[in-house]
Amino acid sequence: MIEVEQLSGGYGSGLIIRGVSFSVQKGELFGILGPNGSGKTTLMNMLSGLNMPASGAILVKNKPIQAYSPKELARVVAVLPQMTSSQFAYSVKETVSLGRYAHQTGFFKSWSEYDEEAVRDAMKKTGTETFADKPLSALSGGEQQRVFLAQALAQEPEILLLDEPTNHLDLSFQKDFLDLLKQMTADDLTVISIFHDLNLASLYCDRLLLMEKGAVHTIGTSGDIMKEEHIRDVYKTDVQKQPHPEVPKPQMSLLPASSIETSVEVGEEMIEWHGDYLAIRPPVQLKTLSSGVIGAGWGWRSAFVNRHVDKNYNMDNFEEEAAHYFRERGFDLNETVGMMTAVKMEDAAFRREVQDDVSVFAVATAGVGNAVDVTRPRVSWKELHKPGTINIWVFANGKLSEEAFVQGLMTATEAKVKALADAGVTDLQTGTIATGTSTDSILIAATQRGAYQQFAGSITPLGIAIGRAVYESVAESLKKTARRKAMS
Ligand SMILES: Nc1ncnc2c1ncn2[C@@H]1O[C@H](COP(=O)(O)OP(=O)(O)OP(=O)(O)O)[C@@H](O)[C@H]1O
């Protein structure tokens, strides 16, 4: 639809754009990114025919842009207008009608039923028909932006150019506006838009052009562009990449200067014993991966609670009940990982292990009433009603990669399995050595300060510390619960 070949140009004799080449296909949503002053608006002005290239070519539908008359070009390319104060006097419908200018022979003299229909259609698509007769000045910023989109669409363009269209829109208007654009590209409208928000651009654009100093730094999909090294290189700022939680598009997070670290170490002195629950509240939030009843999955948490419940605790709405319990005791659920067990808190055991440049503090409660050998076929799971859960917390005092978190789960599980085997815990149904219980839970929490730990496999410093700390704490807790059982 648009081909840009070795384009250079700028203002007067100064070159701002230098040797830029790319092409945009019909129906694409194409984003232009780059820091302030990198030439995005200058490039856009050239694509809209406002500034002529000094050298190179812009082909619009295979025809050089210079070969179009302004009116001819306007029938193919529309630019989302910017708000000017003079437009405030117009009504919404009049504003949208201005988009038909390119199709008029004498201004408004040849206004036809078709023009009327195009205006109506554009207002309908953008949801602006309900305030057709209102003055533009009576609308919110987001509504005005939709009216300008309607004006551009009334022009019935094949290509729409936008310069930071979501700039003044709130979160929900940004989403609505971009959803609408996306929907229009599905109807074959080609959209080229400047973005400042990398994450929005990554979410919505089919392809992106990252500009640096008037030239192309990278062109490609969001996966190609949204690489930490590219963004750091071009924007000169520290960022961290992570996946979007629901959509397979990468996102970038800024790292504020205040995240500069002071060291924190989680240890025995932080354990609070409260009778029917125990808690650890480190002075900073820890990055966590867990399967707690509260706070499962990834998160940043500053409170960890293990709660004793009666062995007959069996509630349908256990999540709600647990949330209520934790909230009542002053825990902010957004910052808490909460687990439950029928094991008495006195039987909790902990262990600190140091290996090279990393230390690990593990806390475990281990009851084995529901011990299961996961490798054996199960005849019936319904018989497993006895209480018994192994809850394991691993606090790593180091900066862990996501890979280290996942390997940490694996290493901790291996250590737990070995502790059960060494204690001779068996699955009551199969009579074989148990590998865990039916309701085990685990937490890996890291201070994200101190030495970087890329791995937590069994022969890495972090893996060795996790293995030892988990094994010893689970083994110790097993002994304590067995002793209590023997005495009762
Ligand atoms: N009318 C103009 N005359 C001369 N130089 C200009 C003009 N407009 C912009 N420039 C210069 O061109 C360079 C690129 O500006 P441009 O507006 O294209 O960048 P941009 O990437 O859109 O920046 P921003 O993100 O800040 O909007 C800048 O150095 C700017 O000073």
The ligand as an SDF file (V2000), in Angstrom:
LIG
                    3D

 31 33  0  0  0  0  0  0  0  0999 V2000
    9.5460   22.7850   11.3500 N   0  0  0  0  0  0  0  0  0  0  0  0
   10.7840   22.3850   11.6300 C   0  0  0  0  0  0  0  0  0  0  0  0
   11.8580   23.0460   11.1500 N   0  0  0  0  0  0  0  0  0  0  0  0
   13.1000   22.6340   11.4020 C   0  0  0  0  0  0  0  0  0  0  0  0
   13.4100   21.5720   12.1610 N   0  0  0  0  0  0  0  0  0  0  0  0
   12.3910   20.8650   12.6940 C   0  0  0  0  0  0  0  0  0  0  0  0
   11.0300   21.2340   12.4500 C   0  0  0  0  0  0  0  0  0  0  0  0
   10.2490   20.3450   13.0910 N   0  0  0  0  0  0  0  0  0  0  0  0
   11.0810   19.4760   13.7030 C   0  0  0  0  0  0  0  0  0  0  0  0
   12.3480   19.7730   13.4680 N   0  0  0  0  0  0  0  0  0  0  0  0
   13.5260   19.0410   13.9510 C   0  0  0  0  0  0  0  0  0  0  0  0
   13.5080   17.7430   13.4010 O   0  0  0  0  0  0  0  0  0  0  0  0
   13.9850   16.7920   14.3350 C   0  0  0  0  0  0  0  0  0  0  0  0
   12.9860   15.6640   14.4170 C   0  0  0  0  0  0  0  0  0  0  0  0
   11.7700   16.1660   14.9260 O   0  0  0  0  0  0  0  0  0  0  0  0
   10.4260   15.3440   14.8940 P   0  0  0  0  0  0  0  0  0  0  0  0
    9.3510   16.2480   15.3820 O   0  0  0  0  0  0  0  0  0  0  0  0
   10.2650   14.7180   13.5690 O   0  0  0  0  0  0  0  0  0  0  0  0
   10.7570   14.2150   15.9440 O   0  0  0  0  0  0  0  0  0  0  0  0
    9.7650   13.2370   16.6940 P   0  0  0  0  0  0  0  0  0  0  0  0
   10.4380   11.9020   16.6550 O   0  0  0  0  0  0  0  0  0  0  0  0
    8.4070   13.3300   16.1460 O   0  0  0  0  0  0  0  0  0  0  0  0
    9.8640   13.8210   18.1490 O   0  0  0  0  0  0  0  0  0  0  0  0
    8.7650   13.8600   19.3400 P   0  0  0  0  0  0  0  0  0  0  0  0
    8.7080   12.4760   19.8770 O   0  0  0  0  0  0  0  0  0  0  0  0
    9.4200   14.7790   20.3170 O   0  0  0  0  0  0  0  0  0  0  0  0
    7.4920   14.3650   18.7920 O   0  0  0  0  0  0  0  0  0  0  0  0
   14.1810   17.5560   15.6350 C   0  0  0  0  0  0  0  0  0  0  0  0
   15.5620   17.7640   15.8180 O   0  0  0  0  0  0  0  0  0  0  0  0
   13.4500   18.8460   15.4420 C   0  0  0  0  0  0  0  0  0  0  0  0
   14.0930   19.8790   16.1260 O   0  0  0  0  0  0  0  0  0  0  0  0
  1  2  1  0
  2  3  1  0
  2  7  2  0
  3  4  2  0
  4  5  1  0
  5  6  2  0
  6  7  1  0
  6 10  1  0
  7  8  1  0
  8  9  2  0
  9 10  1  0
 10 11  1  0
 11 12  1  0
 11 30  1  0
 12 13  1  0
 13 14  1  0
 13 28  1  0
 14 15  1  0
 15 16  1  0
 16 17  2  0
 16 18  1  0
 16 19  1  0
 19 20  1  0
 20 21  2  0
 20 22  1  0
 20 23  1  0
 23 24  1  0
 24 25  2  0
 24 26  1  0
 24 27  1  0
 28 29  1  0
 28 30  1  0
 30 31  1  0
M  END
$$$$
